[in-house]
Amino acid sequence: MSAGDTAWILTSAAMVMFMTPGLALFYGGMVRPKNILSTMMLSFSVIGLIGILWVLYGYSLGFAPDMAGIIGKLDFVCLTNVGQEPSGTYGSTVPHLAFMAFQAMFAIIAVALWTGGVVERIKFSAFIAFAVLWFTLVYCPVAHWVWGDGGWLARMRVLDFAGGAVVHVNAGMTALALALLLRPRKGYSDGEIMEPGSIPLVMLGAGILWFGWFGFNAGSALISGGLASSAFVATHLSAASGALTWMVIGWLRRRPSALGLATGAVAGLVAVTPAAGFVPPLAGIPIGIGASVIGYCCILLRTRRRVDESLDVWAIHGMAGLWGAIATGIFASLAVNSDGVNGLIYGNAAPFLRQIAGTAAVAAFAFVATLGLGKLLDVTIGLRVKVEEETVGLDISQHGERAYGGILR
């Protein structure tokens, strides 16, 4: 067991945990002032909820010995057989507990991500119920498919270094399905302006996400050596390229915006996530550029179709994540990671096609499963707040609090 590797994965786990409060700031700043606290509450609540469920049974469903390539058995329930020694399967130089904790933070932020599609109109009770169902029936199976020993996508050699499909495509398609179920916010279809309440909060949140993403991606190497370093640099280059690309697009169309810069950085981070430990660091540049172009175009498409997927989780996480998974099959190199492949630029089409097929399977499953689970809750407990509750704002109507004194818009 390596003290250096253990220190790095524990540090990375803490960095990934810090991303969820960063996401709360990022999302909270983009909604109207009367909904800032309720939006942040969605992210903060899952730190506790999913943190407990992961230890009780989620880790076992995701990473315990395989059952038919679909789900893990119950060998790790309540941390049974998860101790201070390496697992032998997931990280040979770090404690099994450290790997479990690292993966817990991925599960937490995956749930928090899709909340951006339902803000300002979902009942908090319905959110909690759906989060439990989605975590159990969607996230845990997909994590096992891709990362679990014996998962069917793992056996197909679909590459996902740090969660492009498991976290981002999964969450992005979930957000789109929920947005369609919940329908637009009051006033959205009439062209009501829904201006972000605090761009500084958005920028602060984006900065925290950028910082934490180094743990997200470089930590997924599970070692503190060369592979982690390569993933770290690729991550930074993709984020920087995404930020600059979005800024330039905005400038060409009208003027460069702080919100666009922050959004582009996150798009670049999302796209490089599946690729970070499989591609040369410089590949982060075209990956980040592509993420911003695709994300920007998808937002325009979503806006024209009048789909109120409020904070563009589908465009930034779903579609930029899909691009990143496909780009992994293009730029992957065995010289970077001997557990990877040589991709399309080396003349190998098979990895490229596997990435498309595997990621499409995750996207379809997440979308259809979310529609089913969401519809079930909608006809039983109801997903959406009452009109008067939405009008006054969810901070007051759902939590009895307000972010700021005075009159709220």
C-alpha positions in Angstrom: 0.0 0.0 0.0 1.3 3.5 -0.9 1.1 6.4 1.5 1.4 8.8 -1.4 -1.4 7.2 -3.4 -3.6 7.1 -0.4 -3.0 10.7 0.5 -3.8 11.7 -3.1 -7.1 9.8 -3.3 -8.3 11.1 0.1 -7.4 14.6 -1.0 -9.2 14.1 -4.3 -12.2 12.8 -2.5 -12.3 16.0 -0.4 -12.0 18.1 -3.6 -14.8 16.3 -5.2 -17.0 16.7 -2.1 -16.2 20.5 -2.3 -17.5 20.5 -5.8 -21.1 20.0 -4.6 -21.2 23.2 -2.5 -19.5 24.8 -5.5 -22.3 23.5 -7.7 -24.8 24.9 -5.2 -23.3 28.4 -5.7 -23.1 28.0 -9.5 -26.8 27.0 -9.7 -27.9 29.3 -7.0 -26.5 32.4 -8.7 -28.4 31.5 -11.9 -31.9 31.5 -10.5 -34.1 34.4 -9.4 -33.4 35.8 -5.8 -36.6 34.3 -4.5 -35.3 30.8 -5.3 -31.6 31.0 -4.4 -31.8 29.1 -1.1 -34.2 26.4 -2.4 -31.8 25.8 -5.3 -28.8 25.6 -3.1 -30.7 23.3 -0.7 -31.2 20.7 -3.5 -27.4 20.3 -3.8 -26.6 20.5 -0.1 -29.3 18.0 0.9 -27.9 15.3 -1.3 -24.5 15.4 0.5 -26.3 14.0 3.5 -28.9 11.8 1.8 -26.7 10.1 -0.8 -23.7 10.1 1.5 -25.6 7.7 3.8 -27.3 5.7 1.1 -24.0 5.1 -0.6 -22.5 3.5 2.6 -25.7 1.5 3.4 -26.1 -0.1 0.0 -25.1 2.1 -3.0 -21.5 1.1 -3.0 -22.4 -2.5 -3.0 -24.8 -2.2 -5.9 -22.2 -0.3 -7.9 -18.9 -2.1 -7.1 -19.6 -5.4 -5.4 -19.0 -8.7 -7.3 -21.0 -8.8 -10.5 -24.4 -10.2 -11.1 -25.2 -10.7 -14.8 -23.2 -7.7 -15.8 -26.1 -5.4 -14.6 -25.7 -4.8 -10.8 -23.4 -5.6 -7.9 -24.3 -8.1 -5.3 -24.8 -7.3 -1.6 -21.3 -8.2 -0.5 -20.4 -4.6 0.5 -23.7 -3.6 2.3 -23.1 -1.4 5.3 -19.3 -1.6 4.5 -19.1 -5.3 5.0 -15.7 -6.5 3.6 -14.7 -2.8 3.0 -11.7 -2.1 5.2 -8.3 -0.6 5.5 -6.6 -2.9 3.1 -6.7 -2.6 -0.7 -9.7 -4.2 -2.4 -7.5 -6.1 -4.9 -9.9 -4.9 -7.6 -10.3 -1.2 -7.3 -6.9 0.4 -6.6 -4.1 -2.0 -5.5 -2.2 0.6 -3.5 -5.0 2.4 -1.6 -7.3 1.3 1.2 -10.7 -0.1 0.1 -12.3 2.5 2.3 -10.5 5.3 0.5 -11.8 4.1 -2.9 -15.3 3.7 -1.5 -15.2 7.3 -0.1 -13.9 8.7 -3.4 -16.7 7.1 -5.3 -19.3 8.3 -2.8 -18.5 11.9 -3.8 -19.2 11.0 -7.5 -22.6 9.6 -6.5 -23.4 12.7 -4.5 -22.6 15.2 -7.3 -24.3 13.1 -9.9 -27.6 13.6 -8.1 -26.9 17.3 -7.5 -26.2 17.9 -11.2 -29.6 17.1 -12.6 -31.3 19.5 -10.1 -30.4 22.3 -12.5 -33.2 21.1 -14.8 -36.0 21.3 -12.2 -35.2 24.4 -10.1 -37.8 27.0 -9.2 -40.8 24.6 -9.5 -40.2 21.1 -7.9 -41.6 20.2 -4.5 -38.8 19.5 -2.1 -40.5 16.3 -0.8 -40.9 15.0 -4.4 -37.2 15.8 -5.0 -36.1 13.8 -2.0 -38.3 10.8 -3.1 -37.1 11.0 -6.7 -33.4 11.3 -5.6 -33.6 8.1 -3.7 -35.3 6.2 -6.5 -32.9 7.6 -9.2 -29.8 6.9 -7.1 -30.9 3.3 -6.5 -32.4 2.4 -9.9 -30.4 4.5 -12.3 -27.1 5.7 -10.9 -26.0 2.6 -9.2 -26.7 0.3 -12.1 -24.9 2.6 -14.6 -21.9 2.9 -12.3 -21.7 -0.9 -12.2 -22.1 -1.2 -16.0 -19.2 1.1 -16.7 -16.9 0.7 -13.6 -17.9 -2.4 -11.8 -15.9 -5.5 -12.2 -17.9 -7.5 -14.7 -20.2 -4.7 -15.8 -21.4 -5.2 -19.3 -20.1 -1.9 -20.7 -16.8 -2.5 -18.9 -16.6 -5.9 -20.7 -17.2 -4.1 -24.0 -14.2 -1.9 -23.1 -16.3 1.4 -23.2 -13.9 3.9 -21.7 -15.0 6.4 -19.0 -12.0 7.6 -17.0 -13.8 9.8 -14.5 -17.6 9.8 -15.2 -18.5 11.2 -18.6 -21.2 8.7 -19.0 -21.8 7.6 -15.4 -22.1 11.1 -14.1 -22.6 13.7 -16.8 -24.6 12.1 -19.6 -26.6 10.3 -17.0 -27.5 13.5 -15.2 -28.0 15.5 -18.4 -30.5 13.2 -19.8 -32.3 12.9 -16.5 -32.6 16.7 -16.3 -34.1 16.9 -19.8 -36.7 14.2 -18.9 -37.6 15.8 -15.7 -37.9 19.3 -17.3 -40.4 17.8 -19.9 -42.4 16.2 -17.1 -42.5 19.3 -14.9 -43.3 21.6 -17.8 -42.0 25.3 -18.0 -41.8 27.6 -15.1 -44.7 30.0 -14.7 -44.2 32.9 -17.1 -41.5 31.1 -19.2 -43.7 30.4 -22.2 -44.9 34.1 -22.1 -41.4 35.4 -22.5 -41.0 36.5 -18.9 -37.4 37.6 -18.2 -35.8 35.2 -15.7 -32.5 37.0 -15.1 -29.8 35.3 -12.9 -29.9 36.6 -9.3 -26.2 36.8 -8.8 -23.5 36.4 -11.4 -20.7 36.7 -8.8 -22.1 33.5 -7.1 -22.0 31.8 -10.5 -18.4 32.8 -11.0 -17.4 31.7 -7.5 -19.1 28.4 -8.0 -17.4 27.9 -11.4 -14.1 28.5 -9.8 -14.7 26.0 -7.0 -15.8 23.5 -9.6 -12.7 24.0 -11.7 -10.5 23.5 -8.6 -12.4 20.4 -7.5 -12.4 18.9 -11.0 -8.7 18.2 -10.7 -9.5 15.8 -7.9 -12.4 14.5 -10.0 -10.3 13.6 -13.0 -6.7 13.3 -11.7 -7.9 11.5 -8.6 -9.5 8.8 -10.9 -6.0 7.6 -11.7 -5.9 6.2 -8.2 -2.2 6.9 -8.1 -0.2 10.1 -7.4 2.2 9.6 -10.4 2.4 10.2 -14.1 -1.1 9.3 -15.1 -2.6 11.6 -12.5 -0.3 14.4 -13.8 -1.4 13.8 -17.4 -5.1 13.8 -16.5 -4.6 17.0 -14.5 -3.1 18.9 -17.4 -5.6 17.6 -19.9 -8.4 18.8 -17.5 -7.0 22.3 -17.2 -6.4 22.7 -20.9 -10.0 21.6 -21.8 -11.5 23.9 -19.2 -9.4 26.8 -20.4 -10.2 26.1 -24.1 -13.9 25.8 -23.3 -14.0 29.1 -21.4 -12.1 31.0 -24.1 -14.2 29.5 -26.9 -17.5 30.4 -25.2 -16.2 33.9 -24.6 -15.3 34.3 -28.3 -18.6 33.0 -29.5 -20.4 35.4 -27.2 -18.2 38.3 -28.4 -18.8 37.5 -32.0 -22.6 37.4 -31.5 -22.8 40.4 -29.2 -20.3 40.8 -26.3 -18.3 38.6 -24.0 -20.2 37.7 -20.8 -19.0 36.5 -17.4 -21.8 33.9 -17.4 -20.7 32.6 -20.7 -17.1 32.4 -19.6 -18.1 30.3 -16.6 -20.4 28.1 -18.6 -17.7 27.4 -21.2 -15.2 26.4 -18.5 -17.7 23.9 -17.0 -18.5 22.5 -20.5 -14.8 21.9 -21.1 -14.4 20.2 -17.7 -17.4 18.0 -18.4 -16.2 16.9 -21.9 -12.7 16.0 -20.8 -13.9 13.9 -17.8 -14.2 10.6 -19.7 -11.0 11.2 -21.7 -8.6 12.8 -19.1 -6.6 9.6 -18.3 -6.7 8.1 -21.8 -5.7 11.0 -24.1 -2.6 13.1 -24.5 -2.8 16.4 -22.5 -2.9 18.5 -25.6 -6.1 16.7 -26.7 -7.8 18.7 -24.0 -7.7 21.7 -26.3 -9.9 20.4 -29.2 -12.1 18.6 -26.6 -12.7 21.9 -24.8 -13.4 23.8 -28.0 -15.8 21.2 -29.2 -17.6 21.2 -25.8 -18.3 24.9 -25.9 -19.5 24.9 -29.6 -21.8 21.9 -29.0 -23.1 23.3 -25.7 -23.8 26.7 -27.1 -25.7 25.3 -30.1 -27.7 23.0 -27.9 -28.7 25.9 -25.7 -29.9 27.8 -28.8 -31.8 24.7 -29.9 -33.4 24.2 -26.5 -34.4 27.9 -26.3 -36.0 27.8 -29.8 -38.0 24.7 -28.9 -39.1 26.5 -25.7 -38.0 23.6 -23.5 -37.5 25.0 -19.9 -34.5 22.9 -18.9 -33.7 25.7 -16.6 -29.9 25.7 -16.1 -28.9 23.8 -19.2 -27.8 20.6 -17.6 -28.8 18.7 -20.8 -26.7 21.0 -23.0 -23.6 21.3 -20.8 -23.5 17.9 -19.1 -25.5 15.7 -21.3 -24.4 16.8 -24.8 -20.9 18.1 -23.9 -20.5 14.9 -21.9 -21.6 12.8 -24.9 -19.0 14.7 -27.1 -16.3 14.0 -24.5 -17.1 10.2 -24.5 -16.9 10.1 -28.3 -13.7 12.2 -28.3 -12.2 9.6 -26.0 -12.6 7.1 -28.8 -11.0 9.6 -31.2 -7.9 10.7 -29.2 -7.2 7.8 -26.8 -3.6 6.6 -26.8 -1.9 3.5 -25.3 1.2 5.7 -24.8 -0.8 7.6 -22.2 -2.5 4.7 -20.5 -1.8 1.0 -21.2 -5.3 0.1 -20.0 -6.8 2.2 -22.7 -6.7 1.9 -26.5 -5.4 3.6 -29.6 -8.3 5.6 -31.0 -9.6 6.8 -34.3 -6.7 9.1 -35.0 -4.5 6.0 -35.0 -6.7 4.3 -37.5 -8.8 2.3 -35.1 -12.5 2.8 -35.6 -13.7 0.1 -33.2 -13.0 2.1 -30.0 -14.8 5.1 -31.5 -17.9 3.1 -32.4 -17.9 1.4 -28.9 -17.9 4.8 -27.3 -20.9 5.9 -29.3 -22.8 2.8 -28.6 -22.0 2.6 -24.9 -22.8 6.2 -24.2 -26.0 6.1 -26.2 -27.1 3.2 -24.2 -26.5 5.1 -20.9 -28.3 8.2 -22.3 -31.4 6.2 -23.5 -31.6 4.3 -20.2 -31.3 7.5 -18.1 -34.0 9.3 -20.1 -36.5 6.4 -20.2 -36.0 5.4 -16.6 -36.4 9.0 -15.4 -39.6 9.4 -17.4 -41.0 6.3 -15.7 -39.9 7.1 -12.2 -40.9 10.8 -12.6 -44.4 9.9 -13.9 -44.9 7.5 -11.0 -44.2 10.2 -8.5 -46.2 12.8 -10.4 -49.4 10.7 -10.2 -48.8 9.7 -6.6 -47.4 12.6 -4.5 -47.0 15.2 -7.3 -43.8 16.7 -8.6 -44.6 20.4 -8.8 -45.4 23.1 -6.3 -48.7 25.0 -6.4 -49.0 28.1 -8.6 -49.1 30.4 -5.6 -46.0 28.7 -4.1 -44.1 29.2 -7.3 -45.2 32.8 -7.5 -44.0 33.7 -4.0 -40.8 31.7 -4.5 -39.6 28.3 -3.2 -37.4 29.8 -0.5 -40.4 31.0 1.4 -43.0 28.4 0.3 -40.8 25.3 0.7 -38.3 26.3 3.4 -39.6 29.4 5.2 -36.4 31.3 4.6 -35.1 34.0 2.3 -31.7 34.7 1.0 -31.9 38.4 1.2 -34.0 40.9 3.2 -36.3 43.3 1.4 -38.5 42.8 -1.6 -37.8 39.7 -3.7 -38.4 39.5 -7.4 
